[in-house]
Amino acid sequence: MKKLVSIIENTRPAYTAEPVTNAKGVIVEILLESIVAWRVSYDESDDSDSSFAEPITIQCGLPSEYAIYYSDSERWSIPGITSDKGLDKLLIYFSQNAKKKM
């Protein structure tokens, strides 16, 4: 199967949301970076819905941990893991997840 990639302009107010830690390693805020486009990867002859969309921002690369946040609906998601509504809940999620890693 041939792998294909398309770049699609972002048309919604979407952001990558990255946890920001203080000097003690405690998550204190969320940094939002505008998504300008999506890099969609898929197989040419695959009839299933196995495409994957990766956000593209003006920064080089993506953070190791991030969520996709839509400011028009206040919804966020971490693809394949979880989703919810509100930056306050996202901050709680990142904080709880960081504690599990310790």
C-alpha positions as a Markdown table, in Angstrom:
| # | Residue | x | y | z |
|---|---|---|---|---|
| 1 | Met | 0.0 | 0.0 | 0.0 |
| 2 | Lys | 1.2 | 3.5 | -0.9 |
| 3 | Lys | 1.3 | 6.0 | 2.0 |
| 4 | Leu | -0.2 | 9.3 | 1.1 |
| 5 | Val | -0.1 | 12.6 | 2.9 |
| 6 | Ser | -2.3 | 15.7 | 2.5 |
| 7 | Ile | -1.9 | 19.1 | 4.2 |
| 8 | Ile | -5.2 | 20.7 | 5.0 |
| 9 | Glu | -5.7 | 24.2 | 6.2 |
| 10 | Asn | -7.2 | 24.5 | 9.7 |
| 11 | Thr | -10.5 | 26.4 | 9.6 |
| 12 | Arg | -11.5 | 26.2 | 13.3 |
| 13 | Pro | -10.0 | 28.0 | 16.3 |
| 14 | Ala | -7.9 | 25.0 | 17.3 |
| 15 | Tyr | -4.7 | 24.9 | 19.4 |
| 16 | Thr | -2.2 | 22.4 | 20.8 |
| 17 | Ala | -2.5 | 22.6 | 24.5 |
| 18 | Glu | 0.8 | 21.8 | 26.4 |
| 19 | Pro | 1.3 | 21.6 | 30.1 |
| 20 | Val | 3.8 | 24.1 | 31.6 |
| 21 | Thr | 5.6 | 23.3 | 34.8 |
| 22 | Asn | 7.2 | 25.6 | 37.4 |
| 23 | Ala | 10.7 | 25.1 | 38.9 |
| 24 | Lys | 9.3 | 22.4 | 41.3 |
| 25 | Gly | 7.9 | 20.4 | 38.4 |
| 26 | Val | 4.3 | 21.2 | 39.2 |
| 27 | Ile | 2.0 | 21.9 | 36.2 |
| 28 | Val | 0.8 | 25.5 | 36.7 |
| 29 | Glu | -0.7 | 26.5 | 33.3 |
| 30 | Ile | -1.4 | 25.4 | 29.8 |
| 31 | Leu | 0.3 | 26.9 | 26.8 |
| 32 | Leu | -1.8 | 27.2 | 23.7 |
| 33 | Glu | -0.3 | 27.2 | 20.2 |
| 34 | Ser | -2.4 | 27.9 | 17.1 |
| 35 | Ile | -2.9 | 25.0 | 14.7 |
| 36 | Val | -2.5 | 26.4 | 11.2 |
| 37 | Ala | -3.0 | 23.1 | 9.3 |
| 38 | Trp | -3.4 | 19.4 | 9.6 |
| 39 | Arg | -1.1 | 16.7 | 8.2 |
| 40 | Val | -3.4 | 13.8 | 7.2 |
| 41 | Ser | -1.7 | 10.5 | 6.5 |
| 42 | Tyr | -3.6 | 7.6 | 4.9 |
| 43 | Asp | -3.1 | 4.5 | 2.8 |
| 44 | Glu | -4.0 | 4.9 | -0.9 |
| 45 | Ser | -5.8 | 1.6 | -1.3 |
| 46 | Asp | -7.1 | 1.2 | 2.2 |
| 47 | Asp | -10.9 | 1.3 | 2.3 |
| 48 | Ser | -11.0 | 1.5 | 6.1 |
| 49 | Asp | -11.0 | 4.8 | 8.0 |
| 50 | Ser | -7.4 | 4.5 | 9.1 |
| 51 | Ser | -6.3 | 8.0 | 8.4 |
| 52 | Phe | -4.4 | 10.1 | 11.0 |
| 53 | Ala | -4.4 | 13.9 | 11.4 |
| 54 | Glu | -1.4 | 15.5 | 13.0 |
| 55 | Pro | -1.6 | 19.2 | 13.9 |
| 56 | Ile | 0.8 | 21.7 | 12.3 |
| 57 | Thr | 1.8 | 24.8 | 14.3 |
| 58 | Ile | 4.3 | 27.6 | 13.5 |
| 59 | Gln | 6.6 | 25.9 | 16.0 |
| 60 | Cys | 9.0 | 23.2 | 14.9 |
| 61 | Gly | 7.6 | 19.8 | 16.0 |
| 62 | Leu | 5.1 | 18.9 | 18.6 |
| 63 | Pro | 5.5 | 18.8 | 22.4 |
| 64 | Ser | 5.9 | 15.3 | 23.9 |
| 65 | Glu | 2.6 | 15.7 | 25.7 |
| 66 | Tyr | -0.3 | 17.8 | 24.3 |
| 67 | Ala | -4.0 | 17.9 | 23.7 |
| 68 | Ile | -6.0 | 19.5 | 20.9 |
| 69 | Tyr | -8.2 | 22.3 | 22.2 |
| 70 | Tyr | -11.0 | 24.0 | 20.3 |
| 71 | Ser | -11.7 | 27.5 | 21.8 |
| 72 | Asp | -15.1 | 27.8 | 20.0 |
| 73 | Ser | -16.5 | 24.8 | 21.9 |
| 74 | Glu | -14.0 | 24.7 | 24.8 |
| 75 | Arg | -13.6 | 20.9 | 23.9 |
| 76 | Trp | -10.2 | 19.2 | 24.2 |
| 77 | Ser | -9.0 | 15.8 | 23.3 |
| 78 | Ile | -5.9 | 13.7 | 23.5 |
| 79 | Pro | -6.4 | 11.4 | 20.5 |
| 80 | Gly | -6.9 | 7.8 | 21.4 |
| 81 | Ile | -6.9 | 8.5 | 25.2 |
| 82 | Thr | -9.6 | 10.9 | 26.5 |
| 83 | Ser | -11.6 | 14.1 | 25.9 |
| 84 | Asp | -13.6 | 16.6 | 27.9 |
| 85 | Lys | -14.6 | 20.3 | 28.1 |
| 86 | Gly | -12.8 | 23.2 | 29.7 |
| 87 | Leu | -9.2 | 24.2 | 30.2 |
| 88 | Asp | -9.6 | 23.8 | 33.9 |
| 89 | Lys | -10.4 | 20.1 | 33.4 |
| 90 | Leu | -7.5 | 19.8 | 31.0 |
| 91 | Leu | -5.1 | 21.2 | 33.7 |
| 92 | Ile | -6.5 | 18.7 | 36.2 |
| 93 | Tyr | -6.0 | 15.9 | 33.7 |
| 94 | Phe | -2.4 | 16.9 | 33.0 |
| 95 | Ser | -1.7 | 17.2 | 36.7 |
| 96 | Gln | -3.1 | 13.8 | 37.6 |
| 97 | Asn | -1.3 | 12.2 | 34.7 |
| 98 | Ala | 2.0 | 13.7 | 35.8 |
| 99 | Lys | 1.5 | 12.3 | 39.3 |
| 100 | Lys | 0.9 | 8.8 | 37.9 |
| 101 | Lys | 4.3 | 9.0 | 36.1 |
| 102 | Met | 6.2 | 9.8 | 39.3 |
